[in-house]
Amino acid sequence: MFKSFTGLTVVEFDTICKGIECKYRKYEIKRLWRKSRERKAGAGRQFKLHLQNRLLMLLVYYRLYITYTLTGFLFGIDQSSVCRNIQKIEPLVKRCLPIPQRLYKLTKRLKTPEEVEQYFPGFKAFVDTTEQQIPRPKDNGRRKIYYSGKRKRHTIKKEIMVNEQGKILYKSGYKTGHKHDYNIYKSNRPLTPKKVENVFDLGFLGVEKDFPEQKSSFPFKRKRNKSLSAEEKEYNRNHAKARVIVEHTICSIKKFRIMSLIFRNRLKRYNRISDIVTGLVNYRVLNTVS
């Protein structure tokens, strides 16, 4: 039941909580003494919940994506305190997780084949894009750029790159729903070592032409009025079996319902929230692999 509510086992939760507790004092001193803060350090409302319960509340909110009102009822605080408790602790939680940006910086410094294979088993990377619905924008101009012709609704997109183990090595910031998957890839192309083969679906056709120096793999596309040969169908099946890992990873991300239901928060918070969720997925993958 704890895993259903939080997405973590009790042991995983305790381990993350200990890491946060170690850094919390230094984090709070820096937050309270920042130059932009108008009040003196120590002034203002105190947090009613213990740090452990604040982390638990954040995970329950991310996993179930219930309203602030219901979250406050469950944890015995008011609605505004829920928002304040979650937003103040998010930057610290992000620091304590293996977020994709941190892993991506490491992959750009890989040199030897042994180092490359450590992050890219089989010398393969799998790239895909996922969408999430947002409320219909009030501004007519914003409606156009956020409208996804594929989903027939207003969405935002993000691109991810995973390895064979399902570890997320790259995640882009959110993009507007009207952009095509390949246009997102061209503007934010994740760089991989030369020996690594990037595995795509047909939504990324054009990579081989625009980036010939990069090793790429695509399924065969059926031409008009022609059917695929038996060999081509067999190749497509094997390609899909290999590429299913990125679909499973997206599924793991969307099990946190804040990443699958209509995103009700402000979009300026989206990148931070998606960083934390992908970091939680990476944390579970790393524990499973080890």
ChimeraX attribute file (.defattr): number of C-alpha atoms within 10 A of each C-alpha:
attribute: neighborCount
match mode: 1-to-1
recipient: residues
	/A:1	7
	/A:2	12
	/A:3	13
	/A:4	13
	/A:5	17
	/A:6	21
	/A:7	23
	/A:8	19
	/A:9	15
	/A:10	11
	/A:11	9
	/A:12	15
	/A:13	18
	/A:14	13
	/A:15	11
	/A:16	18
	/A:17	18
	/A:18	13
	/A:19	15
	/A:20	22
	/A:21	14
	/A:22	10
	/A:23	14
	/A:24	16
	/A:25	11
	/A:26	10
	/A:27	15
	/A:28	15
	/A:29	12
	/A:30	12
	/A:31	14
	/A:32	16
	/A:33	14
	/A:34	12
	/A:35	8
	/A:36	8
	/A:37	10
	/A:38	9
	/A:39	10
	/A:40	10
	/A:41	14
	/A:42	10
	/A:43	8
	/A:44	8
	/A:45	7
	/A:46	7
	/A:47	12
	/A:48	12
	/A:49	15
	/A:50	9
	/A:51	16
	/A:52	15
	/A:53	14
	/A:54	19
	/A:55	22
	/A:56	19
	/A:57	22
	/A:58	21
	/A:59	22
	/A:60	20
	/A:61	22
	/A:62	22
	/A:63	23
	/A:64	18
	/A:65	20
	/A:66	13
	/A:67	13
	/A:68	17
	/A:69	14
	/A:70	15
	/A:71	21
	/A:72	17
	/A:73	13
	/A:74	10
	/A:75	14
	/A:76	13
	/A:77	18
	/A:78	14
	/A:79	15
	/A:80	11
	/A:81	17
	/A:82	23
	/A:83	15
	/A:84	11
	/A:85	20
	/A:86	17
	/A:87	14
	/A:88	13
	/A:89	18
	/A:90	17
	/A:91	14
	/A:92	18
	/A:93	21
	/A:94	20
	/A:95	16
	/A:96	18
	/A:97	21
	/A:98	22
	/A:99	24
	/A:100	23
	/A:101	16
	/A:102	14
	/A:103	16
	/A:104	19
	/A:105	12
	/A:106	12
	/A:107	20
	/A:108	13
	/A:109	11
	/A:110	16
	/A:111	10
	/A:112	9
	/A:113	13
	/A:114	11
	/A:115	13
	/A:116	22
	/A:117	15
	/A:118	12
	/A:119	22
	/A:120	25
	/A:121	15
	/A:122	13
	/A:123	19
	/A:124	23
	/A:125	24
	/A:126	26
	/A:127	22
	/A:128	21
	/A:129	21
	/A:130	15
	/A:131	20
	/A:132	20
	/A:133	22
	/A:134	20
	/A:135	14
	/A:136	14
	/A:137	14
	/A:138	8
	/A:139	8
	/A:140	9
	/A:141	9
	/A:142	13
	/A:143	19
	/A:144	14
	/A:145	17
	/A:146	23
	/A:147	22
	/A:148	21
	/A:149	13
	/A:150	11
	/A:151	13
	/A:152	10
	/A:153	18
	/A:154	24
	/A:155	27
	/A:156	24
	/A:157	22
	/A:158	21
	/A:159	22
	/A:160	22
	/A:161	24
	/A:162	27
	/A:163	23
	/A:164	19
	/A:165	17
	/A:166	23
	/A:167	26
	/A:168	28
	/A:169	27
	/A:170	23
	/A:171	23
	/A:172	21
	/A:173	15
	/A:174	19
	/A:175	18
	/A:176	20
	/A:177	27
	/A:178	20
	/A:179	16
	/A:180	17
	/A:181	20
	/A:182	19
	/A:183	12
	/A:184	19
	/A:185	19
	/A:186	14
	/A:187	8
	/A:188	13
	/A:189	13
	/A:190	17
	/A:191	13
	/A:192	22
	/A:193	18
	/A:194	12
	/A:195	14
	/A:196	20
	/A:197	18
	/A:198	22
	/A:199	22
	/A:200	21
	/A:201	17
	/A:202	13
	/A:203	13
	/A:204	20
	/A:205	15
	/A:206	12
	/A:207	19
	/A:208	14
	/A:209	9
	/A:210	10
	/A:211	11
	/A:212	10
	/A:213	10
	/A:214	18
	/A:215	17
	/A:216	17
	/A:217	17
	/A:218	19
	/A:219	18
	/A:220	15
	/A:221	14
	/A:222	12
	/A:223	8
	/A:224	6
	/A:225	5
	/A:226	7
	/A:227	11
	/A:228	13
	/A:229	11
	/A:230	9
	/A:231	9
	/A:232	15
	/A:233	16
	/A:234	12
	/A:235	15
	/A:236	17
	/A:237	13
	/A:238	12
	/A:239	18
	/A:240	17
	/A:241	10
	/A:242	14
	/A:243	22
	/A:244	14
	/A:245	18
	/A:246	26
	/A:247	18
	/A:248	12
	/A:249	23
	/A:250	22
	/A:251	13
	/A:252	18
	/A:253	21
	/A:254	18
	/A:255	18
	/A:256	26
	/A:257	16
	/A:258	23
	/A:259	24
	/A:260	17
	/A:261	14
	/A:262	15
	/A:263	18
	/A:264	13
	/A:265	12
	/A:266	8
	/A:267	13
	/A:268	9
	/A:269	11
	/A:270	18
	/A:271	15
	/A:272	14
	/A:273	20
	/A:274	23
	/A:275	23
	/A:276	25
	/A:277	26
	/A:278	29
	/A:279	25
	/A:280	26
	/A:281	25
	/A:282	26
	/A:283	19
	/A:284	17
	/A:285	16
	/A:286	14
	/A:287	9
	/A:288	9
	/A:289	9
	/A:290	5
